[in-house]
Every structure is written in C-alpha cells, then in structure tokens.
Amino acid sequence: MTHRDLAPASLPLRPARSLYAGNARAVMFRGWRATRSTNWLVMVSGFFEPIFYLLAMGIGLGTLVGDVTTESGQVVPYAAFIAPALLAVAAMNGAIYDSTWNVFFKMQFARLYEGMLSTSLGPLDVALGEILLALLRGALYAVGFQLVMQALGLNLSWWALLALPAVLLIAFGFASLGMAITSYMKTFQQMDWINFVMLPMFLFSATFYPITVYPQWLQVVIQALPLWHGVELVRGLTTGAVDWGMLWHVLYYAVMIAVGLVFTTKRLRALFLD
C-alpha cells in the first residue's frame, strides 16, 4: 500500500519540495526589473546621501578638525578618516532597504512569495534571490562612492582596491540578517525598530570620530555592533593599515551571512510551505 492510498481523499497531497532549486537568479532579476521601473528615485537618493555627508562633514567640517589619529596610530586627514566609514554605511543602507522594507511589502501585502513558492522555487531560492538583489544595490552605492573617494584623493593605499569586495561582504551580511529579521515582522510599527537600531549604529560606530573617545564599557558595546566591524575593515584597507586582525571582521560577517540565510530559509518554509 502506498502513501497515496493512505491519504484522505479530501486532502490533496503536497509534492515533495527541496529547499533550493538552483534558480535564485530568477528572483533577483525579477526584483531588479521592478526596482528599475518603480524605485529608481529612491535608489538615486540613497546613492547621493553618503556623498552629501562626505562633502559636508569631511570637506566642510574637516577644515576645522584637521588631522585625526586612527586606532592603528596613523595620522590622516579628517575626510580620509570618515570616507571609508561612509562607504561602509552606504553598503549597509542599500542592503538594508531592499532586505527589509521591500521584503516586508512583498511578504505582507503583495503576497509575492506565496506565488513564487507555488512554482518550482524553494525557500532558499527566494532568500538568496532577495539577498542578492539587496547586495547588488549595496554594491552600486559602494562603487559610486568609492569613485568619488578616488577623485578626492581619499584612498591612501593600494589596499583600497580590496575595499570593494569588503563592501560586498558587508552588504551581504546586512542583507541576510535584515531579511531574516523582517520575516518575523507583522506591522509597520514593528518595522520602525529597524531605523531605531540603524541610527545609533551610524552615529556611534567610529563613523565620525575614533572609538577611543568613549568610556571603555561603551567601546565594548560598540565593538559588538556589525557596522563597527565594517567601518574598521574598510578604513584599514583605504588607509593601508592592514594586519591579520582584520580577519576577525571578515569572520563576523561570515557568521552574519550564515545565520541570516538559515533563519530566512526556515522562516519562509514555515510561513508558506508547512
């Protein structure tokens, strides 16, 4: 006797479904076409926001601040100090926007993922596709900003060439974790907590001044935040302060990516397939 013979006649059998069908690119391309046609103005504003900060704070305020000593002991112009931090912030903002608010709308209102998962796509395809879309957005922001840095002479070392893959790692980490968190959100009021967390990270993650200005206990808290690791990683590359300790920043983001993918995949499966 087969499984089909044992199933009640009134309940249709759900076909066996794998977590991954190998077609995450279809999800990403669909999202990119939709973004180009409806959200291009938001993308443009997100691109210029860190550039405005750089011009206002780095160039404007920098004339008053002068040089800054980094944690590695280097003395660099203030603009060269905050530019890599703003580069990391640009990657974070681009990735977070797509992996939170866009995902929230698709999940709660457009019901887009239900349609996707009724096809051959698995939950990991959807998760990877949306995360890659957020990664692409973060990469576009970062490439444009790094070109501005180069034009202004703020890349102080050839190690700055590795800042782009570092920024992609940062965007991947934030996109993975952002989508995982969003999958548990139910209302717009809950989504406001994302901005509530991002703002202090932006302000206090050694973005505009060295972390050493804070008391020791607060330094420990800041060093647990993901943006601080991104800022330190990119700043070390653009200023040439490269050492083996930077691998800890890479490991931090690798764990973020793994945790985000696992939780997002499980959550999508629980919401739409189980």
C-alpha positions as CSV (number, residue, x, y, z in Angstrom):
1,M,0.0,0.0,0.0
2,T,1.4,3.4,-1.0
3,H,1.4,6.8,0.7
4,R,-1.2,8.0,-1.8
5,D,-3.6,5.1,-0.8
6,L,-3.3,6.2,2.9
7,A,-4.0,9.9,2.3
8,P,-7.6,11.1,2.9
9,A,-9.4,11.8,-0.4
10,S,-10.4,15.3,0.7
11,L,-6.8,16.4,1.3
12,P,-4.6,16.8,-1.8
13,L,-1.0,15.6,-1.5
14,R,1.7,18.3,-1.4
15,P,4.5,17.4,-3.7
16,A,7.9,16.9,-2.1
17,R,9.8,20.2,-2.4
18,S,13.5,20.8,-2.0
19,L,14.8,23.9,-0.2
20,Y,16.8,25.0,-3.2
21,A,16.0,24.6,-6.9
22,G,19.1,26.4,-8.1
23,N,17.2,29.4,-9.6
24,A,17.8,32.3,-7.2
25,R,18.8,34.5,-10.1
26,A,15.2,34.5,-11.4
27,V,14.1,36.1,-8.1
28,M,16.9,38.6,-8.3
29,F,16.2,39.6,-11.9
30,R,12.5,40.0,-11.3
31,G,13.2,42.3,-8.3
32,W,15.8,44.3,-10.3
33,R,13.3,44.9,-13.1
34,A,10.7,46.1,-10.6
35,T,13.2,48.3,-8.9
36,R,14.3,50.0,-12.1
37,S,10.7,50.8,-13.1
38,T,9.3,51.9,-9.7
39,N,12.0,52.7,-7.2
40,W,14.7,54.5,-9.3
41,L,14.2,57.8,-7.4
42,V,14.8,56.1,-4.1
43,M,17.9,54.5,-5.4
44,V,19.3,57.8,-6.6
45,S,18.6,59.5,-3.3
46,G,20.3,56.6,-1.5
47,F,23.4,57.0,-3.8
48,F,23.9,60.7,-3.1
49,E,23.1,60.7,0.7
50,P,26.6,59.5,1.8
51,I,28.3,61.8,-0.7
52,F,26.5,64.8,0.9
53,Y,27.7,63.6,4.3
54,L,31.2,63.4,3.0
55,L,31.1,66.9,1.4
56,A,29.5,68.5,4.5
57,M,31.4,66.7,7.2
58,G,34.6,65.6,5.6
59,I,35.4,68.6,3.4
60,G,33.4,71.3,5.4
61,L,34.0,70.3,9.0
62,G,37.3,68.7,8.1
63,T,38.8,72.1,7.5
64,L,38.2,72.9,11.2
65,V,39.1,69.4,12.6
66,G,42.3,68.9,10.7
67,D,44.0,65.5,11.0
68,V,42.8,62.6,13.1
69,T,44.7,59.7,14.6
70,T,43.3,56.3,13.8
71,E,43.2,53.3,16.1
72,S,46.3,52.0,14.4
73,G,48.2,55.2,15.2
74,Q,48.1,56.7,11.7
75,V,47.5,60.4,11.3
76,V,45.2,61.0,8.4
77,P,43.1,63.9,7.2
78,Y,39.6,64.0,8.7
79,A,38.0,63.5,5.3
80,A,40.1,60.3,4.7
81,F,39.0,59.2,8.2
82,I,35.3,59.4,7.7
83,A,35.1,58.5,4.0
84,P,35.7,54.7,4.4
85,A,33.1,54.7,7.3
86,L,30.6,56.4,5.0
87,L,31.5,53.8,2.3
88,A,30.5,51.0,4.8
89,V,27.4,52.9,5.7
90,A,26.4,53.2,2.0
91,A,26.7,49.5,1.6
92,M,24.6,48.9,4.8
93,N,21.9,51.3,3.7
94,G,21.5,49.9,0.3
95,A,21.3,46.3,1.5
96,I,19.1,47.1,4.5
97,Y,16.5,49.0,2.4
98,D,15.9,46.1,0.0
99,S,16.1,43.3,2.5
100,T,13.7,45.0,5.0
101,W,11.0,47.4,3.6
102,N,10.9,45.9,0.2
103,V,10.7,42.4,1.6
104,F,8.1,43.4,4.1
105,F,5.8,44.7,1.4
106,K,6.3,41.7,-0.8
107,M,5.6,39.3,2.1
108,Q,2.7,41.0,3.9
109,F,0.9,42.9,1.2
110,A,1.8,41.8,-2.3
111,R,1.9,38.1,-1.1
112,L,4.6,37.7,-3.8
113,Y,6.4,34.9,-2.1
114,E,3.4,32.7,-1.9
115,G,3.2,32.8,-5.7
116,M,6.9,32.1,-6.1
117,L,6.9,29.1,-3.8
118,S,3.9,27.7,-5.7
119,T,6.4,27.1,-8.5
120,S,9.5,25.0,-8.5
121,L,11.4,27.6,-6.5
122,G,12.3,26.7,-3.0
123,P,12.6,29.0,0.1
124,L,16.4,29.2,-0.3
125,D,16.0,30.4,-3.9
126,V,13.7,33.2,-2.7
127,A,16.0,34.1,0.2
128,L,19.1,34.1,-1.9
129,G,17.4,36.0,-4.7
130,E,16.2,38.8,-2.5
131,I,19.5,39.0,-0.7
132,L,21.5,39.1,-3.9
133,L,19.2,41.9,-5.1
134,A,20.0,43.9,-1.9
135,L,23.6,43.0,-2.4
136,L,23.5,44.5,-5.9
137,R,22.0,47.7,-4.6
138,G,24.6,48.0,-1.9
139,A,27.4,47.3,-4.5
140,L,26.1,50.1,-6.8
141,Y,26.1,52.6,-3.9
142,A,29.6,51.5,-2.9
143,V,31.2,51.6,-6.3
144,G,29.9,55.1,-7.0
145,F,31.1,56.3,-3.6
146,Q,34.5,54.8,-4.0
147,L,34.9,56.6,-7.3
148,V,34.2,59.8,-5.5
149,M,36.7,58.9,-2.9
150,Q,39.3,58.3,-5.6
151,A,38.6,61.6,-7.3
152,L,39.0,63.4,-4.0
153,G,42.3,61.6,-3.2
154,L,40.9,59.9,-0.1
155,N,42.1,56.4,-0.9
156,L,45.5,56.5,0.8
157,S,46.7,53.0,-0.2
158,W,46.6,50.4,-3.0
159,W,44.9,48.2,-0.5
160,A,41.8,50.3,-1.2
161,L,41.3,48.1,-4.3
162,L,40.1,45.4,-1.8
163,A,37.6,47.8,-0.3
164,L,35.0,46.8,-2.9
165,P,34.9,43.0,-2.1
166,A,34.9,44.1,1.6
167,V,31.9,46.3,1.0
168,L,30.2,43.4,-0.8
169,L,30.8,41.3,2.2
170,I,29.3,44.0,4.4
171,A,26.2,44.4,2.2
172,F,25.7,40.6,2.1
173,G,25.8,40.4,5.9
174,F,23.3,43.2,6.4
175,A,21.0,41.9,3.7
176,S,21.0,38.3,5.1
177,L,20.3,39.4,8.6
178,G,17.9,42.1,7.6
179,M,15.7,39.7,5.6
180,A,15.8,37.2,8.5
181,I,14.5,39.8,11.0
182,T,11.9,41.2,8.5
183,S,10.4,37.7,8.1
184,Y,9.2,38.0,11.8
185,M,7.7,41.4,11.4
186,K,4.0,41.8,11.2
187,T,3.2,45.6,11.2
188,F,4.8,48.8,10.1
189,Q,5.2,49.8,13.7
190,Q,7.5,46.9,14.2
191,M,9.5,47.9,11.1
192,D,10.3,51.2,12.7
193,W,12.6,49.3,15.1
194,I,15.0,48.8,12.2
195,N,15.5,52.5,11.8
196,F,15.7,52.8,15.6
197,V,18.7,50.4,15.6
198,M,20.4,51.7,12.4
199,L,20.6,55.3,13.5
200,P,22.8,54.8,16.6
201,M,24.9,52.3,14.7
202,F,25.5,55.0,12.1
203,L,26.3,57.7,14.7
204,F,28.4,55.7,17.1
205,S,30.3,53.0,15.2
206,A,33.5,55.2,14.9
207,T,32.0,56.8,11.9
208,F,32.8,60.4,12.6
209,Y,35.4,60.1,15.4
210,P,37.6,57.3,16.9
211,I,36.0,54.9,19.2
212,T,38.6,55.8,21.9
213,V,36.6,58.9,22.8
214,Y,34.1,56.7,24.6
215,P,34.4,55.1,28.0
216,Q,35.7,51.5,28.0
217,W,32.4,49.9,28.7
218,L,30.7,51.7,25.8
219,Q,33.6,50.7,23.5
220,V,32.8,47.1,24.2
221,V,29.2,47.6,23.3
222,I,30.1,49.4,20.0
223,Q,32.6,46.7,19.1
224,A,29.7,44.1,19.2
225,L,27.8,46.1,16.5
226,P,28.1,44.9,12.9
227,L,28.7,48.3,11.4
228,W,31.7,48.9,13.6
229,H,33.3,45.8,12.1
230,G,32.6,47.0,8.6
231,V,33.9,50.5,9.3
232,E,37.2,49.1,10.7
233,L,37.6,46.7,7.8
234,V,37.1,49.3,5.1
235,R,39.1,52.0,6.9
236,G,42.0,49.7,7.4
237,L,42.1,48.9,3.6
238,T,41.7,52.5,2.4
239,T,44.4,53.8,4.8
240,G,46.7,50.9,4.3
241,A,46.6,49.8,8.0
242,V,46.3,46.1,7.1
243,D,47.0,43.3,9.6
244,W,45.9,39.7,10.3
245,G,43.4,41.0,13.0
246,M,41.2,42.2,10.1
247,L,40.2,38.6,9.5
248,W,38.1,38.8,12.7
249,H,35.9,41.4,10.9
250,V,35.6,39.1,7.9
251,L,34.6,36.2,10.2
252,Y,32.0,38.4,11.9
253,Y,30.3,39.0,8.6
254,A,30.6,35.4,7.5
255,V,28.7,34.4,10.6
256,M,26.1,37.1,9.9
257,I,25.5,35.7,6.4
258,A,25.2,32.1,7.6
259,V,22.8,33.0,10.4
260,G,20.7,35.2,8.1
261,L,20.4,32.6,5.4
262,V,19.5,29.8,7.8
263,F,16.8,31.8,9.6
264,T,15.3,33.3,6.5
265,T,15.1,29.9,4.7
266,K,13.4,28.3,7.8
267,R,11.1,31.2,8.2
268,L,9.9,31.2,4.6
269,R,9.4,27.5,4.7
270,A,7.3,27.8,7.9
271,L,5.2,30.6,6.6
272,F,4.4,29.4,3.1
273,L,5.1,25.7,2.9
274,D,4.4,23.9,6.2
